[in-house]
């Protein structure tokens, strides 16, 4: 066996947290290697976050143009050129690749393209994509291998060669009828985008509502908005079997409360969850344990079970958002330097990029109830926010969860234009420990969507004596 090359840090996977760590240590003069099997920069800039939001924006433009007559502009003969949608997205991806390669060169961190697996503690063998192998030893090891789309065990599904979010973003033609398995965030985002591009869309969700982690009123409002755009949504619909071939003709038979039903379509997209990429990379040989669900077992400082080994991002069970992976990078960076930074004291926001978007921070009403936390809840329809009088973006609502014991803001949800930006203001107040009354009484610029925070917080009931 060849003698291993020694590095200060070896990172398996080039996702958001891993590459940030590599560039940080590279700038500080450490010898760093990053092993990446396929996508320079990881999935976010290549096949996930940025590409999906790029195409979602193209779909929004199509929707605005089709409805331009409402605003006094006539636009006839509107069609979507999916090849151009793809080219716009791909141009962004290629620019991101160039940016990433430039940062590796600038920082001195070495990017090694190939498949890596552990053969011993802190030792990774890499089968290089262009042939040959390399053996790497790291004084510190960081695992950042991410997740992949789950493929449910439904008879006929694999044989139908369905799309995942990756293949859906590679389409250069418009499906006649897209069937989406899964009513979570990815499924819902892609369903609305393709409906706005002009194809028929059906969403199949086994649960009693789409977006099962949200309060019922939130899921109901998103469902109403999507249905209003012509998307067929089936809930409590359990797939029994799949027939046909994606891209030609495919059918999904489901069991519903009213009996079985078969949906015929041209394309099938599976968006039913994520599975960590931790199988077959030799973690047992490195002394790195997994959880029952296959995620890398880490403590609150993101240390794995083997000395000198860390894990970040989705493979470590962190919430599946790029901004969380960035924070994982900061946690590992500081803890490697002797700090004591933890995952247990962070407040994580998220946004589903539908139109209007859904944003949430902190506890939902349902989560507070399940945890036995007494709360006061207030809601405000977006049509009561003055900004919507000018823009006609009146769908959705704001919702706040306030402690019944004091005036602490426990959670905030918004379905509405610029929801993520408005949420950031509430998140800042939560991080600062401000009582909700400070936002209620704040002077917020007119006409903005954030201006709605004032009347929202005015609706919070007074505390019981």
Buried (B, 14 or more C-beta within 10 A) or exposed (E): EEEBBBBBBBBBBBBBBBBBBBBBBBBEEBBBBBBBBEBBBBBBBBBBBBBBBBBBBBBBEBBBEBEEEEEEEEEEEEEBBBEEBBEBBBEBBEEBBEEBEEBBEEBBBBBBBBBBBBBBBBBBBBEBEEEEEBBBBBEBBBBBBBBBBBBBEBEBBEEBBBBBBBBBBEBEEBBEBBBBBBBBBBBBBBBBBBBBBBBBBBBBBBBEBBBEBBBEBBBBBBBEBBEEEEBBBBBBBBBBBBBBEBBEBBBBBBBEEEEEBEBEBBBBBBBBBBBBBBEEBBBEEBBBEBEEEBBBBBEEBBBBBBEBBBBBBBBBBBBBBBBBBBBBBBBBBBBBEEEEBBBEEBEBBBBBBBBBBBBBBBBBBBBBBEEEBEBBBBBBBBBBBEBBEEEEBBBBBBBBBBBBEEBBBBBBBBBBBBBBBBBBBBBEBBEEEBBBEEBBEBEBEEEBBBBBBBBBBEBBEEEEE
